[in-house]
Amino acid sequence: MSSRSWVIQEAGRYEQLAARLPVGLGALVLYVVQAGAGRRGALIYQLADEHTESLFGLVANNDPAALTAAERLRERLTDWVSTSPVVVRSLSEIRRGSISDMDLRRSSVEPPDERGIDVTVHEGLAHGDLHGFNVLVTPQGEPTLIDYGEVRRAPAALDPLTLELSLIFHPNMAANLGAWPSEEQAGQWMDLDSYCTGCPFENFVRACRSWAYDVAETVDEVAATAYAYSIRQAKYGNPTLNLALAVAEGTLTHLRA
């Protein structure tokens, strides 16, 4: 259950997104619970019984269906963003989509210097929180998306990079990663070969990164989007924050070059 205002907001974002999604990719919202629940509420989704596993559950088990599902997401969502406009945004504007100035100031992280960095991006509608536990998968590798509370206009690279980076940022995946990545590797995120050394899920990471480059207008869009999503982790202060800050520092170094 969530706050009623958040539920109403998510329902509105679902309606905004659902009409644009390929058939079958979005879970059907049956109804929104508002009345009779105090200040709390919920969205009730209808899912077919065959959606039995999350994408990250498949990744953790090294199930080949994970790559199938990632490829299906790429195929079905690439057309969705392929006609999005190309715009120039400041790095700060891109970052604010992931974490506001106020939330960043309230965190324990020293706000980086983002001045003077502009980035050309494909900007369209994004799910906005496409981590692997928000993707449910059939045994045939067909994905369905849930949780629409972060739907917004954003760089096209956001969804594939969220899928990739949440692999190391999401606390429920940490036990599956072993010693990978080190902070040094996280700082080398732009160098995919160095970053992937010792990665237990290298094929999945490479699939997500390839998808991001495919839909991005520029390499800098990939770097700026990864920077924004990494800095977002300052809101949570979880044990992977040091990895997130290392990715952010490495991508910011690229953008300043």
MOMO-V547514 format. One record per backbone hydrogen bond with DSSP energy under -1.0 kcal/mol. CO is the residue of the C=O (numbers start at 0). NH is the residue of the N-H. If there is no record, write none. Layout:
co & nh
CO & NH
CO & NH
This chain:
co & nh
1 & 40
2 & 6
3 & 7
4 & 8
5 & 9
6 & 10
7 & 11
8 & 12
9 & 13
10 & 14
11 & 15
12 & 16
13 & 17
16 & 19
21 & 24
24 & 144
27 & 45
30 & 43
32 & 41
36 & 39
38 & 3
40 & 1
41 & 32
43 & 29
45 & 27
47 & 50
49 & 51
52 & 136
53 & 57
54 & 58
55 & 59
56 & 60
57 & 62
58 & 61
62 & 65
63 & 67
64 & 68
65 & 69
66 & 70
67 & 71
68 & 72
69 & 73
70 & 74
71 & 75
72 & 76
73 & 77
76 & 80
77 & 81
80 & 83
84 & 122
86 & 120
88 & 118
89 & 93
90 & 94
91 & 95
94 & 97
94 & 98
99 & 103
100 & 104
101 & 105
113 & 116
116 & 90
118 & 88
120 & 86
121 & 155
123 & 153
125 & 151
128 & 130
130 & 133
131 & 54
131 & 55
133 & 145
134 & 54
135 & 143
136 & 52
137 & 140
141 & 137
143 & 135
144 & 26
147 & 150
151 & 125
153 & 123
154 & 157
156 & 160
157 & 161
158 & 162
159 & 163
160 & 164
161 & 165
163 & 166
164 & 167
164 & 168
165 & 169
169 & 172
172 & 175
173 & 176
176 & 179
181 & 185
182 & 186
184 & 187
185 & 188
187 & 190
189 & 191
190 & 194
191 & 195
195 & 198
200 & 204
201 & 205
202 & 206
203 & 207
204 & 208
205 & 209
206 & 210
207 & 211
208 & 212
209 & 213
210 & 214
211 & 215
217 & 221
218 & 222
219 & 223
220 & 224
221 & 225
222 & 226
223 & 227
224 & 228
225 & 229
226 & 230
227 & 231
229 & 232
230 & 233
231 & 234
232 & 235
232 & 236
237 & 240
239 & 243
240 & 244
241 & 245
242 & 246
243 & 247
244 & 248
245 & 249
246 & 250
247 & 251
248 & 252
249 & 253
250 & 254
251 & 255
